[in-house]
Amino acid sequence: MEVSEGFNAKSLMKSYDSEREFLFQVIYFTNKTILQIHLNGEIDYTIDLQLPKLANTAVYEDQQIESMIGTNYIIGNNDNYKILIMSTQIGKLFVKDWR
């Protein structure tokens, strides 16, 4: 994890075969969380994840947390529901990690 003034970032790269390589990069700013999805080295999606700040996520069910997460496409096709669902699931992991 690289840390810089005002934000920090995490990334995860996964290769599924010789033709497909995914890079997920999350950039945390003080007031925003940006998710970038790269496919074969090119940015395909950039999404502003609007995550709720919850003091205790243990009292919420997963579906309640998912309904609080907003996604705002900056770059990419916003008609792709698979990406929408995946970005919401990734956002849910970040919300639970803030406990």
N, C-alpha and C positions, 0 to 999 in steps of 0.2 A: 504494500500500500504506500503510495506516494502522498506526502502531506505538503501542502503549500499554504501560504497565507490566504485566508478567506475560504478555502475549500480543501477537500481531500477526495481521493478517487480510489476505486477498486475495480479490478477487471478479472474476467475469467474467460479463458480460451478453451474451446472444445472442438476437436476434429472427429467427424463421424466416418469419413472414408477419405480417399485421396482427392475427392472433388469438392467436399463441403467442409468448411471451417467457420465456426462461429466465434465471435468475440463479443462478450457482454461487458460493457463498461458503465459504471455508475459514478457520477460526479456529484459530490455533496457540496452545495454552496450553503451559506448561512440561512438563506431563505428559499432554496430550491433543491430539488433532487432531479437530476437529469439521467436518463437511461439511454445509452446508445447501443444499437445492435448492428454489428458488422457481419457481413456474409462474404467470405473469401476476400477479406482485406478492404472492402468498401463499406462505407456507412450506408445502411439501408433504412434505418429508422433512428430518429432522435425523439425521445418522448419526455415531456415534463411530467414527472410523477408528483401528484399533489397528495401528500401523505398526512394523515391526521396525527397530531401529537397526543397520544393517550398515556395517561399516568399508569394505568394498570390494564394491560391487554388481556389478562387472565379472566376478567369478568365478561369479556365479549366473546361471542361465538365467531368462527371464521367467516361466516356469511355476513355478519354485521360489519366486520372489519373490511371485507371486500367492498361493501356498499359505500364505505367512507373514502375509498381511494379514487382519486380522479386521475385521468390520463388525458394529456393534451399533446397531440402530435405536432412536433415542430418540423420534422422532415419525415416523409414517407407516406404511404397510402393508408389513409385512415379507414378504408373499407375492409381491411384485413382483420377479421375478428379473432383469428388465432393469435396475432401479435397483441391485440387488445387484452385477451384473456391471459396471455403469458406475462405481459407487463403488470397486470393487476396482481397476479400470483407473486411476482418478484417484489412488488410493492408491499404485499402482505408479509413477506419474509422480513423486510426491513422494519416494518411496524412492530412485529413480534420481537425483533432483535433489540429494539429500544427499551425493552422492559427494564 
